Amino acid sequence: MTINFAAEAANREENNAALIAAVNTTSLSEVESSWEFDVINDAERGRWVAALGAEAIAELSYRFVGGRVVLLTTWVDPAYRRHRVATELIARVLNEIRESGKKITVICPVVGRFIARNPEYLDLIDKVHPGVGAYPPHTPAEGDRDEALAAFEKDVT
């Protein structure tokens, strides 16, 4: 099986652009989606899944690095986009993380835009390791890099 990395990157960019557009049009007071779905933490696979019955309609993947939750990428089934699914999924995940007392590192630009529009979540972002998707953008100082996170960012960006 051959992987076309350029096509994969283009697909990821298109997905991110569609989700960011949806997140940009939704305020926190409007986060509930058009459907009632469950958010399940699939810790074995490192993702929160939005499930409508038995169907997975969206997911937010993550990893634990240095005691932080690194939010990697958000995906929503195209049939469920523009119905606030990503917005509600992200809000519910961030609320769960807040309850756990953990900080986040943001790689996913969709999560970054969501937090930019909903600054009440800014306190969750790890100040030392905010991530490449954090908003406002942050460039770490020399020697301020977590090597495990740097390797992770290299793999996913």
Backbone bond lengths (Angstrom), bond angles and torsions (degrees), N, CA, C in turn:
res aa  C-N    CA-C-N  psi(-1)  N-CA   C-N-CA  omega(-1)  CA-C   N-CA-C  phi
1 M - - - 1.447 - - 1.525 108.94 -
2 T 1.315 116.61 127.91 1.452 122.65 -179.98 1.523 108.95 -102.20
3 I 1.325 115.89 135.16 1.459 120.99 178.93 1.517 108.55 -103.18
4 N 1.317 116.25 127.30 1.453 122.10 176.55 1.531 107.26 -93.97
5 F 1.334 116.08 96.54 1.455 120.83 -175.07 1.525 111.93 -64.25
6 A 1.316 117.88 -35.85 1.464 120.24 179.77 1.532 110.17 -64.92
7 A 1.320 117.06 -41.85 1.463 121.14 178.53 1.522 110.76 -66.47
8 E 1.330 116.58 -40.43 1.465 121.13 178.02 1.523 110.13 -62.25
9 A 1.326 117.43 -43.90 1.464 121.29 179.58 1.529 110.70 -64.86
10 A 1.320 117.45 -41.74 1.461 121.29 178.34 1.526 110.56 -63.72
11 N 1.323 116.62 -41.07 1.467 121.82 177.23 1.521 110.68 -61.05
12 R 1.341 116.58 -45.64 1.458 122.06 -179.60 1.526 110.10 -62.99
13 E 1.342 117.09 -42.60 1.465 120.81 179.16 1.528 111.15 -63.82
14 E 1.326 117.05 -41.41 1.458 121.13 178.83 1.521 110.53 -63.86
15 N 1.337 116.66 -43.68 1.463 121.66 178.21 1.531 109.94 -61.10
16 N 1.343 116.44 -46.97 1.463 120.23 -179.88 1.528 111.34 -61.28
17 A 1.322 117.07 -43.09 1.466 120.82 -178.89 1.526 110.79 -61.89
18 A 1.315 117.29 -43.23 1.466 121.08 179.35 1.524 111.01 -64.47
19 L 1.322 116.80 -42.73 1.461 120.01 -179.00 1.522 111.82 -71.06
20 I 1.340 117.23 -38.72 1.460 120.21 177.87 1.522 110.08 -63.46
21 A 1.318 117.77 -40.21 1.467 120.82 177.45 1.522 110.42 -60.07
22 A 1.326 116.84 -40.87 1.467 120.68 178.96 1.523 111.07 -68.09
23 V 1.316 116.83 -42.90 1.467 120.93 179.83 1.525 110.32 -65.12
24 N 1.322 117.59 -36.89 1.462 121.63 -178.30 1.524 112.86 -66.10
25 T 1.317 118.21 -20.86 1.457 120.70 -178.05 1.516 112.75 -98.65
26 T 1.326 117.80 5.88 1.451 121.21 -175.04 1.516 110.39 -123.30
27 S 1.317 116.24 129.72 1.460 119.45 174.24 1.522 108.06 -95.49
28 L 1.332 116.49 166.66 1.457 120.46 -176.74 1.519 111.58 -61.56
29 S 1.325 117.80 -29.06 1.459 119.68 179.10 1.526 111.45 -70.60
30 E 1.334 116.94 -10.37 1.460 121.58 -179.48 1.524 112.14 -117.21
31 V 1.333 118.12 28.65 1.457 118.42 -172.65 1.515 114.63 -76.01
32 E 1.306 118.33 -20.04 1.456 117.41 -178.59 1.518 110.46 -66.75
33 S 1.315 114.51 135.04 1.456 119.50 -178.03 1.524 110.12 -79.77
34 S 1.314 114.53 177.24 1.449 120.99 178.19 1.526 112.15 -74.06
35 W 1.329 116.57 -13.07 1.450 121.81 -179.38 1.524 109.85 -121.15
36 E 1.304 116.17 155.31 1.457 120.23 172.00 1.516 106.80 -94.83
37 F 1.316 115.80 112.13 1.459 119.69 -179.21 1.517 109.64 -126.39
38 D 1.319 114.86 159.68 1.455 121.91 176.92 1.517 108.85 -93.80
39 V 1.326 116.44 148.22 1.458 121.30 172.72 1.523 106.14 -113.10
40 I 1.314 115.01 119.42 1.463 122.14 -174.85 1.526 108.63 -116.50
41 N 1.327 115.75 131.18 1.461 120.15 176.64 1.526 107.56 -86.81
42 D 1.307 116.70 105.49 1.462 123.26 176.35 1.528 106.93 -90.84
43 A 1.340 115.70 78.22 1.467 121.59 -174.19 1.527 112.23 -62.10
44 E 1.322 117.28 -31.11 1.466 120.63 179.86 1.521 111.54 -61.59
45 R 1.327 116.46 -36.59 1.472 120.79 -179.85 1.521 112.63 -102.77
46 G 1.335 117.84 0.32 1.456 121.56 177.74 1.512 113.21 65.04
47 R 1.324 116.26 54.30 1.467 119.53 178.94 1.519 110.28 -157.64
48 W 1.318 114.75 148.49 1.447 120.71 167.70 1.521 105.52 -97.04
49 V 1.316 116.46 133.84 1.459 121.74 -176.21 1.521 109.33 -116.56
50 A 1.325 115.86 131.36 1.459 121.42 170.68 1.518 105.72 -90.29
51 A 1.335 115.88 117.10 1.466 120.74 -176.01 1.517 110.01 -117.44
52 L 1.302 114.20 128.74 1.459 122.27 174.85 1.517 105.30 -106.39
53 G 1.328 116.19 96.84 1.458 119.83 -170.19 1.514 108.27 68.35
54 A 1.320 116.41 -127.17 1.467 120.88 179.22 1.529 112.40 -91.87
55 E 1.327 116.75 -1.43 1.464 121.22 -175.29 1.529 111.62 -95.83
56 A 1.325 116.62 127.64 1.460 121.86 174.09 1.516 107.63 -81.85
57 I 1.339 116.15 117.96 1.466 119.82 -177.61 1.524 112.62 -105.96
58 A 1.341 116.73 -13.32 1.465 120.43 179.62 1.516 108.98 -163.32
59 E 1.331 115.13 160.85 1.458 118.91 174.96 1.522 110.30 -153.82
60 L 1.323 113.52 154.26 1.453 122.29 174.53 1.521 105.62 -128.45
61 S 1.338 116.21 111.40 1.463 120.01 -176.42 1.522 110.13 -86.88
62 Y 1.337 114.92 151.78 1.457 120.57 -177.49 1.516 110.76 -152.31
63 R 1.322 114.56 167.04 1.459 123.28 172.11 1.514 107.16 -143.79
64 F 1.317 116.71 156.43 1.455 121.58 172.71 1.520 107.82 -96.90
65 V 1.317 116.81 127.30 1.456 122.44 177.55 1.525 107.01 -137.41
66 G 1.300 116.64 120.62 1.459 120.84 176.80 1.514 114.18 57.53
67 G 1.332 117.76 34.26 1.454 121.21 179.19 1.518 114.64 81.94
68 R 1.329 117.16 -0.61 1.460 121.87 178.35 1.524 109.37 -104.04
69 V 1.321 115.01 160.84 1.456 121.00 172.72 1.522 106.63 -98.54
70 V 1.322 116.65 116.12 1.459 121.82 178.87 1.528 107.43 -94.26
71 L 1.327 116.04 113.48 1.463 121.90 -178.68 1.522 108.51 -88.77
72 L 1.331 115.64 113.36 1.459 121.33 -168.06 1.525 114.97 -91.19
73 T 1.313 116.68 -58.05 1.458 119.11 -174.37 1.522 110.55 -155.34
74 T 1.324 114.80 147.91 1.461 121.62 177.54 1.519 107.91 -114.34
75 W 1.317 115.29 137.21 1.458 120.98 177.02 1.525 108.38 -133.93
76 V 1.329 116.77 137.62 1.464 122.32 174.46 1.520 107.50 -130.76
77 D 1.330 116.11 131.85 1.459 121.38 175.73 1.531 107.54 -53.16
78 P 1.341 118.39 130.54 1.470 120.56 -177.13 1.534 113.78 -53.44
79 A 1.310 118.60 -30.41 1.467 120.57 179.96 1.526 112.25 -67.48
80 Y 1.320 118.24 -17.47 1.463 122.22 -176.70 1.523 113.13 -110.61
81 R 1.312 117.26 4.68 1.461 120.24 177.87 1.520 109.94 -72.17
82 R 1.321 115.38 159.64 1.472 122.94 -179.13 1.531 112.19 66.72
83 H 1.331 116.30 20.67 1.462 121.36 176.42 1.525 110.62 -126.46
84 R 1.339 116.53 22.75 1.463 124.38 175.87 1.532 113.61 64.86
85 V 1.315 118.04 21.18 1.465 120.94 179.03 1.526 110.23 -66.05
86 A 1.334 117.63 -48.32 1.472 120.20 179.89 1.517 110.69 -61.58
87 T 1.307 117.08 -42.79 1.454 121.56 -178.72 1.524 111.56 -61.51
88 E 1.314 116.49 -47.43 1.462 119.48 179.92 1.524 111.12 -67.87
89 L 1.323 117.61 -41.14 1.467 120.77 178.20 1.529 110.11 -58.84
90 I 1.316 117.57 -49.42 1.463 121.04 -178.56 1.528 110.57 -62.29
91 A 1.322 117.82 -45.39 1.465 120.75 -179.86 1.529 111.05 -60.33
92 R 1.324 116.87 -44.14 1.463 119.75 -179.10 1.530 111.63 -67.35
93 V 1.321 116.86 -38.22 1.474 120.26 177.38 1.526 109.98 -65.26
94 L 1.331 117.15 -46.10 1.467 119.87 -179.21 1.536 110.99 -63.53
95 N 1.325 117.17 -37.07 1.464 119.87 176.69 1.523 111.06 -64.72
96 E 1.328 116.71 -39.46 1.466 120.61 177.80 1.531 110.55 -65.20
97 I 1.317 116.73 -42.01 1.462 120.61 178.53 1.530 109.77 -64.00
98 R 1.318 116.99 -42.40 1.472 120.56 178.60 1.533 110.01 -57.94
99 E 1.323 116.99 -44.48 1.467 120.96 179.43 1.523 111.76 -61.61
100 S 1.326 117.54 -30.81 1.464 121.36 -179.39 1.524 111.91 -77.65
101 G 1.336 117.36 -15.97 1.456 121.39 -179.06 1.517 113.92 82.57
102 K 1.326 118.32 7.02 1.465 121.50 -179.30 1.526 110.73 -86.37
103 K 1.314 115.39 162.45 1.458 123.25 173.50 1.519 108.10 -103.27
104 I 1.336 116.10 165.92 1.463 120.48 -178.63 1.523 111.03 -121.69
105 T 1.314 113.94 153.27 1.457 123.67 167.75 1.520 104.71 -118.75
106 V 1.329 116.29 126.65 1.464 120.98 -173.08 1.523 110.53 -102.35
107 I 1.308 116.09 113.98 1.465 122.41 172.03 1.531 108.49 -99.75
108 C 1.314 116.71 -38.30 1.469 122.65 -176.54 1.529 111.32 -70.14
109 P 1.341 118.13 120.41 1.463 120.16 179.94 1.528 113.21 -66.12
110 V 1.326 117.32 -24.09 1.469 120.70 178.56 1.534 109.03 -67.77
111 V 1.319 117.13 -44.13 1.461 121.00 176.81 1.524 109.67 -63.73
112 G 1.334 116.91 -40.97 1.456 121.12 177.87 1.522 112.43 -57.99
113 R 1.314 116.95 -45.31 1.477 121.16 178.98 1.521 110.33 -67.18
114 F 1.330 117.23 -39.00 1.464 120.13 178.40 1.528 109.76 -59.23
115 I 1.321 116.99 -46.25 1.460 120.74 -179.64 1.528 110.57 -66.55
116 A 1.330 117.55 -36.03 1.462 120.67 177.37 1.525 110.40 -60.44
117 R 1.322 117.56 -37.31 1.462 122.01 179.64 1.520 112.57 -83.58
118 N 1.319 116.50 -14.28 1.463 121.73 -177.86 1.528 108.80 -133.56
119 P 1.328 116.70 74.44 1.465 120.88 -171.47 1.527 114.85 -63.60
120 E 1.313 118.64 -9.15 1.460 120.17 176.22 1.528 111.84 -64.64
121 Y 1.333 117.13 -10.51 1.464 121.10 177.14 1.535 112.86 -99.15
122 L 1.318 117.89 -2.63 1.467 120.77 -178.51 1.523 112.75 -57.24
123 D 1.335 117.27 -32.31 1.460 120.37 -178.31 1.524 113.04 -65.70
124 L 1.323 117.87 -15.72 1.467 120.99 179.06 1.525 112.34 -77.80
125 I 1.326 117.24 -22.62 1.463 120.70 -175.62 1.517 109.88 -72.87
126 D 1.326 115.92 127.12 1.458 121.94 177.86 1.527 108.31 -62.92
127 K 1.309 117.02 126.33 1.467 121.75 -176.34 1.527 112.33 -68.22
128 V 1.317 117.95 -33.70 1.463 121.40 -178.46 1.521 111.22 -82.15
129 H 1.325 116.84 -37.30 1.470 121.94 -177.19 1.533 109.77 -128.28
130 P 1.351 118.20 71.55 1.463 120.02 -177.15 1.524 113.19 -71.62
131 G 1.335 117.58 -29.83 1.464 121.38 -179.57 1.515 112.67 98.59
132 V 1.316 115.62 159.99 1.465 121.68 -176.68 1.521 112.78 -71.26
133 G 1.329 118.42 -18.86 1.465 120.93 179.91 1.511 113.03 -97.46
134 A 1.330 117.45 0.97 1.463 120.94 -177.00 1.517 110.97 -67.34
135 Y 1.291 115.03 152.00 1.452 120.95 178.20 1.514 107.81 -126.73
136 P 1.298 121.02 130.06 1.461 124.85 -1.08 1.517 111.05 -70.06
137 P 1.331 116.41 155.43 1.467 119.57 -178.89 1.518 111.40 -54.44
138 H 1.310 116.14 146.01 1.460 122.42 -176.46 1.517 108.73 -137.52
139 T 1.316 115.77 132.02 1.453 120.65 173.94 1.512 107.31 -108.74
140 P 1.329 117.69 120.08 1.461 119.15 -178.34 1.520 111.60 -65.56
141 A 1.320 115.48 148.04 1.461 121.47 176.03 1.521 109.05 -70.46
142 E 1.314 115.99 157.65 1.464 121.05 177.55 1.527 109.27 -54.40
143 G 1.307 117.74 133.59 1.457 122.10 -179.58 1.517 112.55 79.65
144 D 1.334 117.70 6.10 1.462 122.60 -176.71 1.528 110.37 -103.25
145 R 1.323 116.88 22.46 1.463 120.72 -175.86 1.518 110.93 -104.17
146 D 1.292 115.30 133.94 1.450 122.07 172.09 1.531 104.95 -85.25
147 E 1.313 117.90 116.92 1.468 121.58 -173.80 1.529 112.26 -58.96
148 A 1.331 117.29 -40.65 1.467 119.65 178.70 1.517 110.38 -63.70
149 L 1.329 116.95 -41.83 1.455 120.56 178.95 1.526 110.64 -68.05
150 A 1.321 118.06 -40.45 1.460 121.09 178.81 1.517 110.73 -59.19
151 A 1.325 116.79 -43.47 1.463 120.20 177.77 1.515 111.24 -64.10
152 F 1.316 116.32 -38.71 1.460 121.67 178.52 1.510 111.32 -63.72
153 E 1.351 115.91 -47.09 1.467 120.03 179.53 1.514 110.62 -60.52
154 K 1.325 117.04 -39.41 1.462 120.72 179.08 1.524 110.37 -61.70
155 D 1.320 117.25 -38.70 1.466 121.05 -178.92 1.524 112.95 -71.35
156 V 1.336 118.07 -32.56 1.465 119.56 -173.54 1.516 114.23 -101.37
157 T 1.329 117.66 -7.46 1.477 117.43 179.88 1.508 110.36 -113.14
